[in-house]
């Protein structure tokens, strides 16, 4: 299994965003694989959760980046959740890795 590059952007079923700067501690954020909906690593590759409850890990599931899907998810997050914070707008970096880092650095904890 391929370890995800950090940071990992994780989206729940409602579209909320969570940032995991250290993928090795995924079990601190995700209790079981059933809780994991969607995630992307620092290179924009999709990740999945695996493992037993309390021992959840993340792995890259495809080597191709998912730029459009990831950017759409981030835009949705900002339009619904971050919109309550008037100074927050989605990053606009063209480079996908820079975009992901900017999202992680500007993440708004709900």
N, C-alpha and C positions, 0 to 999 in steps of 0.2 A: 504494500500500500504506500502511496506517495503522500508524504506529510505536506499539509498546506503551508504556503508562505504567509507570514503575518503581514498585516493584520487580517483577520477573517471577519467579514461582515455577515451577520446572521439576521435573518428576517423571520418573525413569528407569523402565525396564521392571520393575524390582523394587520400585518405590514410594519410592525414596530421593528426598529433596528437595534441591534446589539453589536458591540465591537469586542472582539477577542484578540488582544495583542499577543497572547502567548497560546497558540493552538494546543500545546501539550496539557493545558489545564482546562480543557473543554468540559470535563466532568464537574467543574465548579459552577458552570453556567447551565449546563444541560444535564438534567437528572436521568433521562432515559431517551433512547432513540426515537420514541414516539412523540416527544416534544419538539424534535427538530423538523423544521419545515423546509428551509432553503438557506443556502449559504454560499459565499464566494471567497476565495483566498485573495491574498495581496496581489496576485497576478490576474485576477478575474476568472479563475477556473472554478467550476462548480465543485462543492464539497458535500459529503454526506457524513452522517453520524453512524457509528457502529459501536458495538460492545454492550456489556451488561449494565443494568442500572447501577449508577454510582461509579462506573468505570468507562464512561463514554469517551470516545476518541473521534477525531475528524480525519477524513482522507479525501484527497482529490479524486474525483470520479471521471474527469475528462481533461485532456491536456489542452483542448481548445478553449480560448477565452470566450466568455459570454458577455461581451461588452454591452450590447444593446439591452439584453435582459437585466443586467446589473444596473445600468444607468436608469432604466425605467423603474426598477424597484426603488432606487434611491430617490428619484424624482417623486414617486408616490409617497414615500416616507416623509419627505420634506413638505409636500402639499398637505398632508393630513396631520402629522404629528409636530413637525418642526415649525409649521406655520404659526403656531402659538407664540413663537419667539420671533418678533419682527426683525431682528437683526440677522436672522439665519436664512440663507439661500443656498441651494445646492451648489457644490463646486462645479466648475466648468472646464477643468483641465482636459486637454485633448488626449494626453498620454494616460492610458488606463491605470497604470500603477500609481501615477501621481494623483489621479482622481481618487483612487481608493484610499491612499494615505491622507488626502485632504478630508475625505468623509470621516475617516477614523479620528483625525485630529480635531475636527469640528463637531463631533458627535454630541448630541444633547441627551443627557440621561434624563429619562422621564421619571 
